[in-house]
Amino acid sequence: MSIRYFSFLVILFAGAVFAAVKLAPALTGGNPVNLPETARILIKGDSSGVEKPCSNEHPEWRQAQEIDGVSIDASPLCEPDNPYDVAASVRGTNNISMQTLMQTHLSEDALVMSDDLDKDGDPDVIRIKLEVVELNGSSPDGNFLINTYDIAPGLQPGLWAFAPKSSGMALKNFNSMAANPLLRAPSPTIRVEQGDKVYITLENTHYLPHTIHLHGVDHPWRTAGGEDNDGMEEHPVMPGTSHTYEIQPRHAGTMLYHCHVQTAQHFMMGLQGMFVIEANRPNNWVQTFNIGAGQVRHPSVAVKEHYQQEYDLIYQSIDKNLAGIIQNHIDPRLIAQNMARDYNMTESHENYFLLNGHAFPYTLRDGLIAVDENQHIKLRIANVQRSPVALHFHGHKATVTATDGVDLGEHQQTMRDVFDLAPAQRLDLHLQTLNDGLHSYSPGLWMFHDHVPTGTTSDGMEPGGNMAILAYKSLLDEQGMPTLHDHTLAQVFDKNYYAKNRPVWGGTDYAKQLGDVGLLEPDLLRIMAFCLLIGLSFGLAVLIALRFKR
């Protein structure tokens, strides 16, 4: 073999070895910041679960308006309250037009108001009828949920709630399994006026016994007819029966109502709500039902004396194991057994944390506090969770004006940015949006949330839970959604995110660096070329070795 031919073999061998080394996957790491592509399915995810941040279903509900003589404040939110519900809640279902009533899901006798006993221009005899509704329960007709209600994208835990007596279908329409908007969490805030004669009838159309206990509300132990009036477990309202509770509250303040049958379980299932007694004033038509809590679009006369806006904030938690009982069984006997005996409350957990019936990001749709500069805003806050709440406002400090329905004197009031609420506790806050570095730091989109770490999670996923935003209206878009949050909104309005199928930063520019680790798709051409080069190198090595032996 000539020297020239031998040199050619050596050069070819070196080239083959070099090429094989470059093609070897294990030796091509490079800069660790520029990671190789992870599995596409893990980075990009399934786009079928992505929702619009705002469906903008009823933009006409946002404007200030008057219906049947009821003045209704504007609400810039994505999902404002139905103004016809507000009108019916102020006038009573017996004092509005049939046209207005037909725009609600309320029955004709859900709220009957009459008799101006003190001759001050407003009704003083109030008759309220409530039912117990089930959301996200198992259907007897198949393996699916009925009366569905999403607390966040793709999250449908089983829930119960008190609701005003309704008419028509429980479903939104014939083509949907979703509950109509009247049937939702939390149970509606109920408002009455100090001194009113109030009759609250529980018509139990549910399959388990329940009661209504008026927590903190001035009420006699017995009704005028000598029947139970405290709503305790020894006097349950059995399925298919009804019972009327009677009150004439002498003291104004923020209270609660809840079921007291199997209290721990029924309370955590959602059978609780805020009960407000408004101070007596002339011509004071209060908004009896605040469906879904949140902004009070027709504040009382006493509130308007000092505040430009009023909000009800209800903090609620859900144990998914307890909630799952009504999704795993349809027989009331099995539900009763599993809930009352098999389920152990001392071993329970809180998996979902809600503000006014929703977890983030749905709190952006109907849970915002929307403000202007230099406003005085009244916040009524109730903790109906099993655990304490440490409510923190970014960018603001508010003042506690009442605790558990008892007004505080001027020298007892405290200004803070974290407010502790024990289970069942209520606070009234005065929030002022004066940009002075104390009450407010500046206009913005300021978060407010429970500062207990679990409170901002949904079954462990963050951001979630009861996070919401105190939003200055100038920073909301025409659909009531916060601006400057586009990347966050695109990621969290996706059921795959809360199903834990999408990386936390999987939808961002950093998906390549922070996406899930996955197996690389094999590059067959590269593997074949690598094997051929290894074979060629081996053959050349043999030829060169034989040349040396000669």
C-alpha positions as CSV (number, residue, x, y, z in Angstrom):
1,M,0.0,0.0,0.0
2,S,1.4,3.4,-1.0
3,I,2.1,6.2,1.4
4,R,-0.4,8.3,-0.3
5,Y,-3.1,5.7,0.0
6,F,-2.2,5.1,3.7
7,S,-2.4,8.9,4.4
8,F,-5.8,9.0,2.7
9,L,-7.0,6.2,5.0
10,V,-5.7,7.9,8.1
11,I,-7.4,11.2,7.1
12,L,-10.6,9.4,6.3
13,F,-10.5,7.6,9.6
14,A,-9.9,10.8,11.5
15,G,-12.8,12.5,9.6
16,A,-15.1,9.5,10.3
17,V,-14.3,9.6,14.0
18,F,-14.8,13.3,14.3
19,A,-18.1,13.1,12.5
20,A,-19.3,10.2,14.7
21,V,-18.3,12.2,17.8
22,K,-20.3,15.2,16.6
23,L,-23.4,13.1,15.9
24,A,-23.3,11.2,19.2
25,P,-26.3,12.5,21.3
26,A,-24.5,12.1,24.6
27,L,-21.7,14.4,23.6
28,T,-23.7,17.4,22.3
29,G,-24.8,19.2,25.4
30,G,-23.6,22.7,24.6
31,N,-24.6,25.6,26.7
32,P,-27.0,24.4,29.4
33,V,-29.1,27.6,29.0
34,N,-30.0,26.6,25.5
35,L,-31.6,23.3,26.3
36,P,-32.6,20.8,23.6
37,E,-36.3,20.8,22.7
38,T,-38.4,19.0,25.2
39,A,-41.3,16.9,24.2
40,R,-43.7,19.1,22.3
41,I,-46.8,17.8,23.9
42,L,-45.3,18.7,27.3
43,I,-44.4,22.2,26.4
44,K,-47.3,23.3,24.2
45,G,-50.0,21.3,25.9
46,D,-53.6,20.7,24.7
47,S,-55.2,24.0,23.6
48,S,-58.7,22.5,23.8
49,G,-59.1,23.6,27.4
50,V,-58.3,27.3,26.8
51,E,-61.1,29.8,27.5
52,K,-61.7,33.4,26.8
53,P,-60.9,35.4,29.9
54,C,-64.3,37.1,29.5
55,S,-67.2,35.7,27.6
56,N,-68.8,39.2,27.6
57,E,-72.3,37.5,27.6
58,H,-74.2,40.5,28.9
59,P,-72.4,43.8,28.4
60,E,-75.7,45.6,28.7
61,W,-75.9,44.6,32.4
62,R,-72.8,46.8,33.3
63,Q,-74.4,50.2,32.9
64,A,-76.2,52.1,35.6
65,Q,-79.9,51.8,35.0
66,E,-83.4,52.0,36.5
67,I,-85.8,49.1,36.5
68,D,-89.3,49.3,37.9
69,G,-88.2,52.4,39.9
70,V,-85.1,50.8,41.3
71,S,-81.8,52.7,40.8
72,I,-79.0,50.2,40.0
73,D,-75.4,51.3,40.2
74,A,-73.0,50.6,37.3
75,S,-70.7,47.6,37.5
76,P,-67.7,47.5,35.1
77,L,-67.0,43.8,35.8
78,C,-66.8,41.1,33.1
79,E,-69.7,39.3,34.8
80,P,-71.9,41.9,36.5
81,D,-75.0,40.9,38.5
82,N,-78.2,40.6,36.6
83,P,-79.9,44.0,37.1
84,Y,-83.3,42.4,37.0
85,D,-82.3,40.2,40.0
86,V,-81.3,43.4,41.7
87,A,-84.6,45.1,41.0
88,A,-86.6,42.1,42.2
89,S,-84.4,41.9,45.3
90,V,-85.2,45.6,46.2
91,R,-88.9,45.8,45.3
92,G,-89.9,42.2,46.0
93,T,-91.2,39.7,43.5
94,N,-94.7,40.8,44.2
95,N,-94.0,44.5,43.4
96,I,-92.3,44.3,40.0
97,S,-93.7,43.8,36.5
98,M,-94.1,40.4,35.1
99,Q,-91.7,41.5,32.3
100,T,-89.0,42.1,35.0
101,L,-89.8,38.9,36.8
102,M,-89.4,36.9,33.6
103,Q,-85.8,38.2,33.2
104,T,-85.0,36.4,36.5
105,H,-85.2,32.8,37.6
106,L,-87.1,33.8,40.8
107,S,-90.5,32.4,41.7
108,E,-93.4,34.8,42.2
109,D,-93.3,34.1,46.0
110,A,-89.5,34.1,46.4
111,L,-89.5,37.6,48.1
112,V,-92.8,39.2,49.2
113,M,-92.6,42.7,50.7
114,S,-95.5,44.6,52.2
115,D,-96.9,46.7,55.0
116,D,-95.1,50.0,55.8
117,L,-95.7,49.6,59.5
118,D,-93.7,52.6,60.6
119,K,-95.0,54.8,57.8
120,D,-91.5,55.8,56.6
121,G,-91.8,54.9,53.0
122,D,-90.5,51.3,52.8
123,P,-92.0,47.9,53.4
124,D,-91.5,46.4,56.9
125,V,-92.9,42.8,56.5
126,I,-90.5,40.7,54.5
127,R,-91.2,37.1,53.5
128,I,-88.3,35.2,52.1
129,K,-88.3,31.6,50.7
130,L,-85.1,29.6,50.3
131,E,-84.3,26.2,48.9
132,V,-81.2,24.0,49.0
133,V,-79.6,23.3,45.7
134,E,-76.9,20.9,44.7
135,L,-74.2,21.8,42.2
136,N,-71.9,19.4,40.4
137,G,-73.7,16.4,41.8
138,S,-74.0,13.0,40.1
139,S,-76.8,12.6,37.7
140,P,-79.2,9.6,38.0
141,D,-79.4,9.5,34.2
142,G,-75.8,8.7,33.4
143,N,-72.1,9.0,34.3
144,F,-72.0,12.8,34.3
145,L,-72.5,15.8,36.6
146,I,-75.7,17.8,36.7
147,N,-76.2,21.5,37.5
148,T,-72.5,22.1,36.8
149,Y,-70.8,25.1,38.3
150,D,-67.1,25.7,37.6
151,I,-65.1,27.4,40.4
152,A,-62.1,27.8,38.0
153,P,-61.2,26.3,34.6
154,G,-62.0,22.6,34.7
155,L,-62.7,22.5,38.5
156,Q,-66.1,21.3,39.5
157,P,-66.2,20.1,43.1
158,G,-69.6,19.1,44.6
159,L,-71.3,21.9,46.4
160,W,-74.6,22.8,48.1
161,A,-76.0,26.3,48.5
162,F,-79.0,28.1,49.8
163,A,-80.8,29.8,46.9
164,P,-84.0,32.0,46.6
165,K,-87.0,29.9,45.5
166,S,-86.7,29.6,41.8
167,S,-88.9,28.9,38.8
168,G,-88.3,27.1,35.6
169,M,-85.3,24.8,34.8
170,A,-82.4,24.5,37.1
171,L,-80.2,24.3,34.0
172,K,-79.1,27.3,32.0
173,N,-80.8,26.0,28.9
174,F,-81.8,22.8,27.1
175,N,-78.4,22.4,25.5
176,S,-76.4,22.7,28.7
177,M,-75.7,20.9,32.0
178,A,-74.6,24.2,33.6
179,A,-76.8,25.5,36.4
180,N,-78.7,28.7,35.8
181,P,-77.0,31.9,37.2
182,L,-79.3,32.0,40.3
183,L,-78.0,28.6,41.4
184,R,-74.4,29.2,42.4
185,A,-71.9,29.6,45.3
186,P,-71.9,31.3,47.7
187,S,-75.3,31.3,49.2
188,P,-76.7,34.8,48.6
189,T,-76.1,37.6,51.0
190,I,-79.5,38.5,52.6
191,R,-80.2,42.1,53.7
192,V,-83.1,43.3,55.8
193,E,-83.8,46.5,57.6
194,Q,-83.4,46.9,61.4
195,G,-86.9,46.5,62.9
196,D,-88.5,44.7,59.9
197,K,-90.7,41.7,60.6
198,V,-88.9,39.0,58.6
199,Y,-90.2,35.5,57.9
200,I,-87.7,33.1,56.3
201,T,-89.1,29.9,55.0
202,L,-86.9,26.9,54.2
203,E,-88.7,24.8,51.6
204,N,-86.5,21.7,51.7
205,T,-86.6,20.2,48.2
206,H,-83.2,18.5,48.9
207,Y,-82.8,14.8,49.8
208,L,-81.3,15.4,53.3
209,P,-82.6,17.3,56.3
210,H,-81.4,20.9,56.9
211,T,-82.0,24.0,59.0
212,I,-81.3,27.7,58.9
213,H,-79.5,29.0,62.0
214,L,-79.3,32.8,62.1
215,H,-75.8,33.3,63.5
216,G,-75.4,36.5,65.4
217,V,-78.8,37.8,64.3
218,D,-81.3,39.0,67.0
219,H,-84.0,36.3,67.1
220,P,-86.2,34.7,69.7
221,W,-85.6,31.1,70.6
222,R,-89.2,30.1,69.7
223,T,-91.6,31.5,67.1
224,A,-94.8,33.1,68.0
225,G,-96.5,29.7,67.6
226,G,-94.0,28.0,69.9
227,E,-92.0,26.2,67.3
228,D,-88.2,26.1,66.9
229,N,-86.6,29.3,65.8
230,D,-82.9,28.7,66.3
231,G,-82.4,26.1,63.6
232,M,-80.5,23.5,65.6
233,E,-79.9,19.9,64.7
234,E,-82.7,18.6,66.9
235,H,-85.3,20.4,64.8
236,P,-84.4,19.4,61.2
237,V,-86.5,20.4,58.2
238,M,-86.9,17.0,56.6
239,P,-87.0,16.5,52.8
240,G,-90.3,17.6,51.3
241,T,-91.2,19.7,54.3
242,S,-90.8,23.4,55.1
243,H,-90.3,25.6,58.2
244,T,-90.5,29.3,58.8
245,Y,-88.1,31.2,61.0
246,E,-89.3,34.6,62.4
247,I,-87.1,37.6,63.4
248,Q,-87.5,41.3,64.1
249,P,-83.9,42.3,64.5
250,R,-83.2,45.3,66.8
251,H,-79.5,45.5,66.1
252,A,-77.8,46.4,62.8
253,G,-74.6,44.7,61.6
254,T,-73.0,42.0,59.5
255,M,-74.0,38.5,60.6
256,L,-74.3,34.9,59.1
257,Y,-76.8,32.2,58.4
258,H,-76.0,28.5,58.0
259,C,-77.3,25.0,58.3
260,H,-76.9,23.4,61.7
261,V,-77.6,19.8,60.7
262,Q,-74.4,17.8,60.6
263,T,-72.9,21.3,61.0
264,A,-69.3,20.6,60.1
265,Q,-70.1,18.8,56.9
266,H,-73.0,20.9,55.7
267,F,-71.2,24.1,56.5
268,M,-68.2,23.1,54.4
269,M,-70.5,21.9,51.6
270,G,-71.6,25.5,51.2
271,L,-74.7,25.9,53.3
272,Q,-73.8,29.3,54.8
273,G,-74.0,32.9,53.8
274,M,-73.8,36.5,55.0
275,F,-76.9,38.1,56.7
276,V,-76.9,41.9,57.0
277,I,-79.2,44.0,59.0
278,E,-79.1,47.6,57.7
279,A,-79.7,50.6,60.0
280,N,-83.3,51.9,59.8
281,R,-83.8,54.9,57.6
282,P,-86.8,56.5,55.9
283,N,-87.5,55.2,52.4
284,N,-84.9,52.5,52.8
285,W,-85.5,49.8,50.2
286,V,-82.6,47.5,50.8
287,Q,-81.3,44.9,48.3
288,T,-82.6,41.7,50.0
289,F,-80.6,39.3,47.9
290,N,-77.0,39.9,46.7
291,I,-76.7,36.9,44.4
292,G,-73.0,35.7,44.4
293,A,-72.1,38.4,46.9
294,G,-69.7,41.1,45.6
295,Q,-70.8,44.6,44.7
296,V,-74.0,45.8,46.2
297,R,-75.6,47.6,43.3
298,H,-78.3,49.2,45.4
299,P,-76.7,50.2,48.7
300,S,-78.9,51.1,51.7
301,V,-79.6,54.7,52.7
302,A,-77.3,54.4,55.7
303,V,-74.4,53.1,53.7
304,K,-74.7,55.9,51.1
305,E,-74.4,58.5,53.8
306,H,-70.7,57.6,54.2
307,Y,-69.6,55.5,51.2
308,Q,-69.7,55.6,47.4
309,Q,-69.6,51.7,47.1
310,E,-70.2,48.6,49.1
311,Y,-69.0,45.0,48.6
312,D,-69.7,41.7,50.3
313,L,-66.6,39.4,50.4
314,I,-67.2,35.8,51.5
315,Y,-64.2,33.5,51.9
316,Q,-65.0,29.8,51.6
317,S,-63.1,26.5,51.3
318,I,-63.8,23.1,50.0
319,D,-62.5,19.6,50.9
320,K,-62.5,17.7,47.6
321,N,-63.0,14.3,49.5
322,L,-66.1,15.6,51.2
323,A,-67.3,17.3,48.0
324,G,-66.7,14.1,46.0
325,I,-69.2,12.1,48.0
326,I,-72.2,13.6,46.1
327,Q,-70.3,12.9,42.8
328,N,-69.7,9.2,43.7
329,H,-73.2,8.3,44.9
330,I,-76.8,9.1,43.9
331,D,-78.5,7.1,46.6
332,P,-79.3,9.5,49.6
333,R,-78.7,6.6,52.0
334,L,-75.2,6.1,50.7
335,I,-74.6,9.8,50.7
336,A,-75.8,10.1,54.3
337,Q,-73.6,7.1,55.3
338,N,-70.5,8.4,53.6
339,M,-70.9,11.9,54.8
340,A,-72.1,11.4,58.4
341,R,-70.2,8.2,59.3
342,D,-67.4,7.3,56.9
343,Y,-66.1,10.8,56.3
344,N,-63.9,11.9,59.3
345,M,-63.9,15.7,59.7
346,T,-60.8,15.5,62.0
347,E,-58.8,14.2,59.0
348,S,-60.2,16.6,56.5
349,H,-58.3,19.0,54.2
350,E,-59.0,22.2,52.4
351,N,-58.2,21.9,48.7
352,Y,-60.0,24.8,47.2
353,F,-60.2,28.4,48.5
354,L,-62.9,30.6,47.1
355,L,-63.8,34.3,47.1
356,N,-67.5,34.8,46.4
357,G,-67.9,31.3,45.0
358,H,-64.9,31.4,42.6
359,A,-61.2,30.7,42.6
360,F,-58.6,32.6,40.6
361,P,-58.7,33.3,37.7
362,Y,-62.5,33.4,37.7
363,T,-62.3,35.9,40.6
364,L,-61.2,38.3,37.8
365,R,-64.6,38.0,36.2
366,D,-66.8,38.8,39.2
367,G,-64.6,39.2,42.2
368,L,-62.8,42.5,41.5
369,I,-63.2,45.5,43.7
370,A,-63.4,48.3,41.0
371,V,-62.7,51.7,42.3
372,D,-61.9,55.3,41.4
373,E,-59.5,57.6,43.2
374,N,-60.7,59.4,46.3
375,Q,-63.5,57.0,47.1
376,H,-64.8,55.7,50.4
377,I,-65.8,52.0,50.1
378,K,-67.5,49.8,52.6
379,L,-66.3,46.1,52.7
380,R,-68.2,43.5,54.6
381,I,-66.1,40.4,55.0
382,A,-67.1,36.9,56.3
383,N,-64.9,33.9,56.8
384,V,-66.9,30.7,56.3
385,Q,-63.8,28.5,55.8
386,R,-62.7,25.8,58.3
387,S,-59.4,27.7,58.8
388,P,-58.5,31.3,59.6
389,V,-58.0,33.9,56.9
390,A,-55.3,36.6,57.0
391,L,-56.7,39.0,54.4
392,H,-54.0,41.3,52.9
393,F,-54.5,44.3,50.5
394,H,-51.6,45.3,48.4
395,G,-51.0,49.0,48.0
396,H,-53.7,50.0,50.6
397,K,-54.4,50.1,54.3
398,A,-58.1,49.9,55.5
399,T,-59.7,50.6,58.8
400,V,-61.8,48.1,60.9
401,T,-65.1,49.7,61.8
402,A,-67.0,46.7,63.2
403,T,-66.4,43.1,64.3
404,D,-69.0,40.4,64.3
405,G,-71.7,43.0,63.7
406,V,-70.7,45.3,66.5
407,D,-69.6,48.8,65.6
408,L,-66.3,50.0,67.1
409,G,-65.8,53.4,68.7
410,E,-63.6,55.8,67.0
411,H,-60.7,55.0,69.3
412,Q,-61.2,51.3,68.9
413,Q,-60.9,51.3,65.1
414,T,-57.5,50.2,63.7
415,M,-55.9,50.7,60.3
416,R,-54.0,47.7,59.0
417,D,-53.0,45.9,55.8
418,V,-53.5,42.3,57.1
419,F,-56.9,41.4,58.8
420,D,-57.3,38.2,60.7
421,L,-60.6,36.4,60.6
422,A,-61.3,33.3,62.6
423,P,-63.9,30.8,61.2
424,A,-67.4,32.4,61.2
425,Q,-66.0,35.8,62.1
426,R,-67.0,39.0,60.2
427,L,-65.3,42.4,59.8
428,D,-66.6,45.7,58.4
429,L,-63.8,47.7,56.7
430,H,-63.5,51.3,55.5
431,L,-61.3,51.3,52.4
432,Q,-60.3,54.8,51.2
433,T,-58.6,55.3,47.9
434,L,-56.9,58.6,48.8
435,N,-53.4,58.5,47.2
436,D,-51.5,59.8,50.3
437,G,-49.0,57.0,50.8
438,L,-51.1,55.6,53.7
439,H,-54.6,54.8,52.6
440,S,-53.5,54.2,49.0
441,Y,-50.0,54.1,47.4
442,S,-51.2,54.9,43.9
443,P,-53.8,53.8,41.3
444,G,-53.0,50.3,40.1
445,L,-54.1,46.7,39.8
446,W,-53.5,45.7,43.4
447,M,-53.9,42.2,44.5
448,F,-55.8,41.2,47.7
449,H,-55.7,37.7,49.0
450,D,-55.5,35.4,52.1
451,H,-51.8,35.5,53.3
452,V,-52.1,32.0,54.6
453,P,-50.0,30.3,51.9
454,T,-52.6,27.7,51.0
455,G,-55.2,30.4,50.4
456,T,-53.8,31.3,47.0
457,T,-53.8,27.7,45.7
458,S,-56.3,25.5,44.0
459,D,-55.6,21.8,44.9
460,G,-52.0,22.9,45.3
461,M,-51.7,24.8,42.0
462,E,-50.7,28.5,42.2
463,P,-51.8,31.1,41.2
464,G,-55.3,30.1,42.3
465,G,-57.4,30.2,45.4
466,N,-59.0,33.4,46.6
467,M,-56.6,35.8,44.8
468,A,-58.4,38.8,43.4
469,I,-57.6,42.4,42.4
470,L,-58.5,45.8,43.7
471,A,-58.6,47.5,40.3
472,Y,-58.7,51.2,39.5
473,K,-61.3,51.5,36.7
474,S,-58.9,53.4,34.4
475,L,-56.8,50.1,34.2
476,L,-59.7,47.9,33.2
477,D,-60.5,47.2,29.6
478,E,-64.0,47.6,28.0
479,Q,-64.9,44.1,29.3
480,G,-63.9,44.8,32.8
481,M,-60.7,42.7,32.7
482,P,-57.4,44.0,34.1
483,T,-54.9,45.3,31.5
484,L,-51.2,44.5,31.6
485,H,-51.8,40.9,32.6
486,D,-52.1,39.3,29.1
487,H,-49.4,36.6,29.6
488,T,-50.9,35.6,33.0
489,L,-54.4,35.5,31.6
490,A,-53.5,33.4,28.6
491,Q,-51.9,30.8,30.8
492,V,-54.4,30.4,33.7
493,F,-57.7,30.4,31.7
494,D,-56.8,26.9,30.7
495,K,-58.3,23.8,32.4
496,N,-55.0,21.9,31.6
497,Y,-53.2,24.2,33.9
498,Y,-55.3,23.4,36.9
499,A,-55.4,19.7,35.9
500,K,-51.6,19.9,36.4
501,N,-51.0,18.9,32.7
502,R,-49.2,22.1,31.8
503,P,-45.9,23.4,33.2
504,V,-46.2,26.6,35.3
505,W,-44.2,28.5,32.7
506,G,-45.1,26.3,29.8
507,G,-47.0,29.0,27.9
508,T,-44.2,31.6,28.1
509,D,-41.1,32.5,26.2
510,Y,-39.2,30.4,28.8
511,A,-41.0,27.2,28.0
512,K,-37.9,25.7,26.5
513,Q,-35.9,26.3,29.7
514,L,-38.6,25.6,32.2
515,G,-41.0,23.2,30.4
516,D,-41.4,19.6,31.5
517,V,-38.6,17.2,30.9
518,G,-39.6,14.7,28.2
519,L,-38.0,12.1,26.0
520,L,-36.6,13.5,22.8
521,E,-38.1,12.2,19.5
522,P,-35.5,9.9,17.9
523,D,-33.7,11.4,14.9
524,L,-33.5,8.2,12.8
525,L,-31.3,9.7,10.0
526,R,-28.8,10.9,12.6
527,I,-28.7,7.5,14.3
528,M,-28.2,5.8,10.9
529,A,-25.5,8.2,10.0
530,F,-23.8,7.7,13.3
531,C,-23.9,3.9,13.0
532,L,-22.5,4.0,9.4
533,L,-19.7,6.3,10.5
534,I,-18.8,4.0,13.4
535,G,-18.8,1.0,11.0
536,L,-16.6,3.0,8.5
537,S,-14.3,4.0,11.3
538,F,-14.0,0.4,12.5
539,G,-13.2,-0.8,9.0
540,L,-10.6,1.9,8.4
541,A,-9.0,1.1,11.7
542,V,-8.7,-2.6,10.6
543,L,-7.1,-1.6,7.3
544,I,-4.7,0.8,9.0
545,A,-3.7,-1.9,11.5
546,L,-3.1,-4.5,8.7
547,R,-0.9,-1.9,6.9
548,F,1.2,-1.5,10.0
549,K,1.6,-5.3,10.4
550,R,3.0,-5.5,6.9
